Amino acid sequence: MALLVIASCQLMVVLDITIVNIALPHIQSALNFSTTSLSWVVNAYTLTFGGLLLLGGRTGDILGRRRMFIFGVLLFVLASLLGGLAQNSGQLLGARSLQGVGGAIASPTALALISTTFREGPERNRAFGVFAAVSAGGGAIGLLAGGILVEYLNWRWVLFVNVPIGLLIALATPRWIKESERHPGRFDLAGALTSTAGMVLLVYGFIRAAQEGWRDALTLASFGGAVLVLATFVLIERRSRQPITPLHMFADRNRAGTYGIMLCLAAAIFGMFFFLTLFVQDVLGFSPLQAGLAFLPVTAVIAVGAGLASRFLPVYGPKPFMVVGAILAAAGLSWLTLTDVHSTYAGSVLGPMLVFSLGMGMEFVSLTLMALSNVPTPETGAASGLLNATQQVGGSLGLSILVTMFGTASTNEAEKQIPAFLQQATPAERLRFERTGQLPKPWSDEVLAAGVSAAFIMAAIFTAIAALIALFAIQVRSSDLERLKGGGAGPGPM
């Protein structure tokens, strides 16, 4: 029962990253988001979640993990309720940010509670296995659940569904989970806030550039503020006795390379889900449920890739899977750049999705192993937390860059489509266009497809960079292979 409670919380938090994706076209029309600003519905959650993840884990260590677990879940529930009731874009983005705070407290304390609840050995190993399976499968479950909720209810239920689940988790926790021992320490609030604020400014700069151009004063001010705040963050972390981001983690060549690869790949996978969700619904005409089902093969093939990597890692080491995985991901995304208004799901979307997913499955196992390799036991939590935070922040930052590419390409395509539309438009259609600035179908499909294709070009570049990092930065020695096989000496420098 304790494992059910902990796993349910992790499922709720992970599921929320993707469940909203299916509802994006409906949220866009209901709350009047532009396509570029729509990415904030995703980024508002992932930025606060990733930016505060390490601080959230620290609160559990200092104040008690069960106590903070319940607090994080209830905060997540409240934010979900507020998001479902949102009447404008500002209210929804505020609620999504608050969801991220709740998730950042609940998720790391859930993982830590496994260590304090289950005995070391097979029992704990099985618990970690269930936790990992839930984390990996939550994304696909979210897409399917989102499709069902939007299809048969409405978009608000992708947020409302968290309320009963979260309340049940909070009520069950005191009965089945014991409180952990508190450990004295200090909160690095300054580090957490400056890192999150710096990333928000950086992401806002890219999205603003997509809307207003690179010479816009607020765009330039955002980038300048991001550089200043992030530089302040580095200074704070270097001087802090208990930093939220242990900078010495980046001193190890393999670990630093792993974090760089995760940044690039997170950008690619966030972008794939975001833009393909819009494409299959707006251009291919899929219903929300059909869109959710369309992404199910992704999870199955990720599992195949992860299984292959796990089986052969002791023989070949993680580097070949990191290189090949990134190359496969780049190949899949390059294939997706060919999508246009004449594309079909079976002929143009499914194949590249499967190639991309196979590569990502290989990467997930290899990156996790490399991030935790040769880390002293007291720092394993920090190392794994930093990898998770890198994934969330990389996804948000990467998505904002892809949105910038999308915005530029779609604007250029719109300039080509507007004259063709005006030649054929009725007076009523012209009046509607003058009032909204939005092209109707089929011209809007041409604009969206051109923007999506350009975004996938940038996503393919990200994965190519990941392949180069894996090829030239990662080093694996024969002694490391011995440890993977279960023999050899203890941890040493890789």
N, C-alpha and C positions, 0 to 999 in steps of 0.2 A: 504493500500500500504506500509506503514511503517513496518507493521508486516511481509508482504511478503518479503521485502528487508532483514529484520533481520533474519527471518527463513531460507531464501535461503542461507545466509552466513553460518549459523550454519549447515545446511544440507551439504554444500560443505566441511566444515572442518571435520565434523564427518564422512561423506561418504568416505573421503580420507584415513581413517584408515583401511577400509576394501576393498575398490575398488582395491587396489594394490595387495591384497592377491590372487585374482583369476589369476593375471598376473604373479605370482612368478615363475612358471615353465618356462614360456617364457622369463622372464627377466634373469633367471639363465642360460639358453642356449645362449641367445643373448650376454650377457656381461660377461660370463664365471665366474659366482659365484659358489663356492662350496655350498653344502646344509647347512653347518653350518654358513658360512659367509652370506648366503642369508637372515638370520634373521635381518641383519643390514638394509635391505631395509625397514623393519617395524620399527626397533628400532631407526634409525636415525631421523625419524619423531616423534615418540612418546616420545623419551627422551627430545628433545628440546621443544616439545609442552608441556609436563608435567612439565619439569624443569623451564620453563619461564612463565607458566600460571599465577601465582600470580603477577609476575612483569608486565605482559601484562595488567592485570586489573588495576594495579596501574598507569600505564602510561595514561590510559583513565581518571582516576580521576584527575590527575595533569595537563595534557596537553589538555584535552577535548576529550570526548568519540567519537563524530562523526569524528573528525579529525583522531584519532588513529584507528578507525574502518576502515576508507577508506585506511589509510596507511597499516594496516594489510592485508586487502583484496588484495591490489595491490602488496604487497610483496609476498603474496601467489600465485598470478597470475604469477609473474615473475619467482618464483621458479618452478612452474609447467611447464612453458615453457622450462626452462633450463633442467629440469628432462626429459621431453619428447625428447629433442634433445641430451641427454647424449650419448656419444660414448664409455664410459668405466665405470667400477664400481665406481671409485672415483668421477667422475662427477655426477653420479646418487645419490650417498650418500650425496654429498655436497648439491645438489638441494633438497633432502628430508629433510636435516637438516634446510635449509632455509625455506622450507614449514612449518616446525614446529614452527619456529620463527613467521612467519606470522599468523599462526593459533593461537598461544599463545597470540597475540595482538588482533586479530579479535574476537575470541570466547568470552572471558570475557567481552569485551566492548559491544558485541551484547546483552548479557544478561542484562548488566547494562542499556543499552539504552531502554529496555522495561520499566524499572522503571521510566525513565525520559520522555518517550513518551506517556505512557498510564496512564489514571487517576486511582487512587487507587479504588479498588472495583471490580465489575464483569468484567469490561473492561480489567483491568490488569490481573485478574485471567484467563480470556480466553486466553490472550496473552501468559501467562506463560504456560498454557496447551498446546497450539500449539507448543511452543518452546520445551517443554519436549517431546511431541510426535515426533517431528522431530529428536531430539537427540536420542530417543530410536529406531526409525525406520531407521535411516540413515545407520546403519551397514548392514542391510539386503538389502536395496536399493543399497548400494555400491557393494555388492557381485553380485547382479543381473546385475547392470549396467556394472560392470567390465567384467562379462561373455559375455554380448552383444558386448561390444567394442572390446574385444580380439578376439571373434569369427568372427566378420565381418570386423574389421579393423586390428589393431595389438596392442601390449602391450603399445606402446607409447601413445595411445589415452586415457588410464586411467589417464594420467597426462594432456594431451592437453585439455581434456574436461573442465578442471577448468578455462581455459583462457577466453572463451566467457562468461561463467557464472559470473566469478569474475569481468570482465569489466562492465557487465550490472549492477551488484550490486554497483560498485563504481560510475557509472554514475547516478544511481537512488537515491543514498543516499542523496546528497545535496538538492534534490528537495523534498523528503518526510520525512526527519528526521532533527530535529533541533539540534543545538549544545548544549551540556550540560554545566552547570556551572563548572568552574574549582575549584579545592580544593587544597590549598597549601600543600606541603608535600615533602618528600625526597625519592629518589630511592635507594633501597637496592641492588645496582648492585653487590656488593661483595658477598652478600648472594645468589643471583640468580646464579651467575657464578660458585661459589664454589659448590653449590648443584648439578648443572648440570654436571660440570666437574667430581665431585666425582662419580656420578652415571654412567657416560660414562666409566670411568676407571674400575668401578666394573663390568659392563656389558662386557666390552672388556676382562677383566680377565677370565670370565666364557667361553666366546666364544673362546678365545685363548687356554684355557685348553682343550676344545673339539678337537681342531686341533693339538696342539703340546704337550699336556700332562701337568700334574700338577707340574712337576719339571722344566718346561721351565723357563728360567730366566726372560723373558718378562712377562710371566704369573704371576710370583711371584711379579715382580716390579709393575704390574698393580694393584694387590690386596693391596700391601703396599702403593702405591700412593693414592688409593681410601680411605683407612683408614685415611691417613694423611689429605687429602683434605676435607673429610666429618667431621673430628674432627674440622678442621678450620672453617667449615661452622657453626657448633654448637656454637663455641665460638663467631663468628660474630653475630649470631642471638641473643645470650644472652646479648650482649653488645649494640646492635642496638636500637635506640629509636623508629624506625619504621621498624621492621623486616619484611622481605618478608614472613617468616614462623613464625607466632606467636606461640612460643613453649608452652605458657601457655594453648593452646588448648588441649595439650596432658595430662594436669593435671586432666581433667575429665575422670573418669574410663570408662564410656560408650563411650565417643567420641574416646578415645585412642583405645579401643577395636574395634570400628567401623573402624577406619583407618587400624588396623591390619587385620581385616577381608577383607577389600577392597583390600589390598595388595595381599593377598592369592588368592582371587577370580579373580582379574584382571589377575594374572599369569595364572590361569587355562583357562579363556576364550580366552586370546590372544593365548595360546598354542593350544587350540582346533581348532580355526580357521586356524592357521598357518599350523599345521600338517595334519589336515583333508583335507585342500585344496590341499596339495601335494599328499596325499594318493588317493583321489578320481580321480585325474587327471593322476598321474603317474602309479598307481597300478590298479585302477578300469577302467582306460581308458576313463573317462568322458571328454567331450569337455568343454571349458571354460563356455559356456552357460549352459550346463547341471550341471556343478559344482555350478554356481550361483543359479540355480533353486533348487539344492539339499539342500541349506542352508535356503531357504525361510521358512520351517516349524519352524525353530528356533525362528524367530521373532513372529510368531503367538502364539507359546507356551509361550514365555516370556511374551507376553501381557496377556495371561490367568493367569499365575502365579502372575503377578503384580495386576491384577484385584481381584484375591482371597485375596491377602494380603491387598489391600486397603479396601476391604469390611469388613474384620474381624479384622483389626488392633484395632479399638476402643473396641472390645470385649476381645481380648486375648493379646493385646500389641504386640510390634515388636519382642520380644525375641523368641517366638515359631517359627515364620517365618524365623528368622535368623538361628536358629538351624536346622530346617527341610529343609530349602532351601540349606544349605551347605551339609547336609547329602544326599539329592537328587543329588546334583552336583557331590559329591564324588562317588555315586553309578553309575551315568552315565559314569564318566571317568573310573571307575574300569571295567565297561563293555567294554569300548573301548580298554582296554589293551589286549583283546582277538582277536583283528583284526590281520589278516595275509593275505597272498597272495590269499587264497581261500575265503576270505570274500566277501560279496555282500553288496550293499547299503541298500536294504530292510531288509536283515537278520542280518547285523552286525553294521551298522552305524546309520540308522534312529532312531531305538529304543533308544539307549543310548543318542543320541543328544536330543531327546524329553524329556527324564528324566532330563538331565542336564539343559535344557532350562527352564523347569518348576521351578526347584530350583533357577535358576538365576533370574527369574521374581519375585519370592518372596523376594529375597535378595535386588534387586535394590530399591524397595519401602521402605523396612525396614531400609536399610543403610542410605538412604537420610534423612529419618525422624529422625533417631538417631543422625546423624551428626549435624543436625540443631536444635536439641532439647535443650532448655534452653540456647541458645546462645543470648547474648545481641544484640539488633537490629544493632548497629554500626559494629558488628563483623560477621553478617550473611554472608556477601560477602567473608570474609576470610575463614570462616568455610566451605562454599560450594566449594570455590576455592581449598581449601586444600584437600577436598574429591576427586575432579576431578584430581588434580595433583597426589594424591596417586594412583588413578586408572591408569594413564598413566605410572608413574614411576614403579608401581608394575607390570604392564603388560610387560614393557621392561625388568626389572630385572628378572622376572619369566621366560619369554621366553628365556633369555640367559641361565638360569639354565637348562631349559628343553632341549635346544639345546646341552648343555654339556652332558646330559644323552643320547640324541639321538646320538651324535657323538661317545661316548664310545661304546654303544650297536651296532651301525652300523659298526664300525671298527671291533669289535669282530666277527660279523656275516660275514663281508667281508673276514676275514681270513679263515672262514669255506667254503665260496663259491668259492674262487679263485681256489683251487685245482680241484673242480668239473668242473669249467669253462675251465681250461687249458686242462683237459682230452678230452673235446669235441670240443674245439675251432679249427677253421681253421687257417692256417698261417696268413691270413689277419686279422682275429679277434685278434690273439695274438699280432700282430704288432700294431694294434690300441690300445689295452689295455696297451702295453708298453709305447706308446706315450701319452695317456691321463690318464691312471690310473683308468679309469671308466669301471666298468663291464657292459656288455650289458644285455638286458632282456633275460631270466627271472631271472637271478641271481641278477640283480640290484633291482628287485622288492622284493626279499627276504631280501636284505640288508635294503632297505627303510622301509619295514614292521616291521622288528625287531627293528629298531631305533624308529619308531613311537610308537610301543607298550611300549617300555621302557620310552619314554617321558610321556605317559599317566599315567604310574605308579607314576611318580613324581608329575604330575598334580593332581592325586587323593589324594596324601599325602597333597598337599597344601590345598585342600578343606576340608580334614579331620581336619587339623590344624584350619581352619576357624570355623568349627563346634565346636571344643573344646573352642576356644576363645568366641564364642557366648554363649556356655553353662556355662562357669565359670566366664567370665569377665562382661557380660552384666547384669545389674540389673534394673528392672522396678518396680516401686511402684504403689500402688493403686491410689495415687494422679496423677500419670502420665497418667493412664488410663482415669481418669476423664477429663484431659485436651484433650485427644484424642477424647473424646465424645463431647467436646465443653463446658465443665463445669470446675469447680475447680478453684484453685488459679492460679496466674501468675507463671512465670518461677521460678523454684527453683532447688536446686541440685538434680540430679537423683540418 
